[in-house]
Amino acid sequence: MLRNRLLYYWFLFLFLSSCREGYTPPWGDQIAGNTYCQNLLHYTEDFHDEYWFKDEADVQNNVATDPNKHRTADLLDISEDPKESRVYQKVDSVPSGTFVFSVHLRSTPGTKGSFAIGVEFRGQKRIWNKEVVELSDDAWTRASVKIEVPAEGEIVVFPAYALIKGSSLNKVYAWGAQLERITSSDENAGAYCGNEVLLGSTSSEYTFIR
């Protein structure tokens, strides 16, 4: 009985220590139910963190409720210089393969329109892809964009990429960014691998809680 209680409190401690906003496990598989999930980004629910670079852009932290009804969604504001504004994160030493970047987006109250996200590969050659998605203020939309990586290099993801052709919104709510490697271009983004994980018996083993 005492042993079971000690194990319970130990796992509770690990759970609470890992359940903080922005927590992302290191590279390696993470168990989400019975499937494996790997999010290569850091601070996936905190765009205000220094891991996210801001060029002519402003981020307001925890100003709206996320898809799970918690107040952890951020406001991405590119209104200061709509043609040059960007919010982005870099991931080094990515192997060749197919990758998909996804992020949950919603327009601010009383607005609707289109918004651009992007992903770029920087290696011996540079490859760029973008998606323009339609957003409303009454529901979250999970936007995604894919890229084929020919060799090892750097991937840069852009949850906000200025006002390019086809986009009209310069302020949106954002939550739950994810970059993952997929097996083929026909595969879509997997279940969001967020910050609520439970460490297992090794440093690379994680159990997805939510």
N, C-alpha and C positions, 0 to 999 in steps of 0.2 A: 504493500500500500504506500509506504513512504517513498519507495523508488518511483512508483507511478506518479506521485505528486511532484517529486523533484523533476521528472521528465516533463510533466505538464508545465511547470513554471519556467523551465528552461526554454521550451518551445514558445511559450508565451512571450518571454523576454526577447527571443530572436525575432518573433513576429512584430512586436511593437517597435523594436529598433530598426526594422527594415521598412515599416509602414510610415514613411515620411514622404512628403511631397517631393517629387523630383528624383526619388531613388531609382537607380537603374543598375541591375547586376552587371558584372563584367561580361565580356564576350563569352559565349557558351550557351548551351541549350537551357531553356527554362521550361518547366512543365506547366502547361495550361490545360487542366483537365487530363485527357488522355493523349493530347497532341503536344508537339514541341513548338516552342515559339522563341524567337530571338529578336530582341529590339536593340539595335546597335547605337541608338541615340542616348545621350545623357539628359537628365532633367526634362523628361518628356512632358511634364505638366507644369513646368515653370519656365516660360519663355523670358522671364525677367532675369534669369541666372546668366552669369558671365559666359557659360558655354554657348549661349546664343548670341551671335554678333548682331548689332543693329546699325545699319547705315541709314541716316536720315529717317529713323523710325523710333517710335516710342512704344513701350510696353507697360501696361498697368496690370499688376498682379492680383489674382483672386477677386475679380470684380463681378463675376457672373456664375450661375450654377452650371455645372458640367452635365453630361448626359446621365450621370448617376445621382443627380440632385444634390451634389456637394458644391460648395462655393470655392472651386479651384480653377475655374476657367479664366484666362487672361484676355485682355483687349490688345490687339495688334493695331497700331495706328500709323498709317503711312501718309497721312494728310499733309505733313509738313513739306514734303517734296515728292509728290506722287510718281514722278517719272524716274526717280533715283532711289527711292526707299526700298530697303530690304531687311528681312530678318532671316538669319541662316545659321546652320551648324555644320561643322566639318567633321568627317570621319576618315581617319587615316588608314592606309594599308588595307584597303578592301580588295579581296581576291576577285578574279574574273567571275562572271555569272550574271544573272538577272536579279535586279533589286526593285523593290516597290517602296515608295515613300507615301505615308498616309497621315492625315491629320483631321480631327473633327473641327468643323467650322460652323458658325452661325452669324447672321447679320445682326446688327444692333437694333434696338427697338424702333419701330416705325420705318425700317429700311428693308429693301430687298434688291438683289442685283447679282452681278457676276464678280468673281474674285479669282486671281491667278496664284497657283503654287508651282514650284519647279524643283528639278533635281539636275545636278551637273556632275559629270565625271571629269576629273583632272588627272591625266596620265601623260603618256607619250602623245596622245591626241585628246582633245576636249570634246565631250559629247554633252548635249543639252536637250532636255525635254521639259514640257510644261503642260498643265491642264488648267482650263478656265471652267469653273463650276458655278452653277446658279445657287444662290443662298437666299433664305428667308429668315425672318426673325422669330418664327414660331416652331422651328425644328432644327436639330443638328444634322449636318451633312458630313459624311466621312469622305473627304476628297482624297484621291490617290493619283500617283503618277509613277510610271515604270521607266527603267533604263537598263540597257544592255551594256555591261562592262567588259571590254575585250581583254584587259590585263589588270594586274595589280595597280592600284592608284588611290586617289582620294575622291570621295563622294561628298558633295555639298548639297544639303537639302534646304529649300526655301519655303517655309510656311506662309511667307508673304513676299511677293516678288513684284513690287511696283504696279503701276497701272499700265499694263501692256495691252496690245490690241485685243479687244473683246471683253476686257474687265472694266468695272465701273465703281466698285466699292473701295473706299480707302480706310475703313475701320471695320474690323470683324472680331468676334470672340473666337478663341482657339483653345483647343485642349487635346491631349493625347496624341502627341506626335510619335511616329514609328517608322523605322527603316529596317527592312528585313530582306534576307535573301530568299528567293523563291526558285522553284525547280524549272519553271517554264514561263513564257510570256502570257500563257493562258491562265495562270494562277493569279488569284486576287489576294489582297492583303488579308492576313490572318487575324484572329482575335487579338484585340489590343493587349499587349504585355505591359502592364502599368507598374506602379510602385509597390503594390501590395504582394510581397513575396515572402516565402518562408525558407530560410536556409536549410539545406539538408546536411548530410554527413560529410560532404566535401565542399570545398570553396566554390565549385562550379555547378553545384546542384541547387535548384530552386523549385519550389512548388508554388504555383500561382493560386492565390487565395480567392480573389474576386472574379 
